[in-house]
């Protein structure tokens, strides 16, 4: 599952519109749409803002390097 798909799933499970999520994280609705449809890359800072302010969650990064 891509990051965009995870964001869309989290947004929908919280009954948020793209517009509502965009307002919570001070972004444009079109940016959220592009992100959900894998039309743009997201930097770590923006991802953290979406998760923390938009979904009231935490970002956890796990690297499995062999």
Secondary structure by P-SEA (a helix, b strand, c coil): ccaaaaaaaaaaaacccaaaaaaaacccaaaaaaaaaccccccaaaaaaaaaccccbbbbbbbbcc
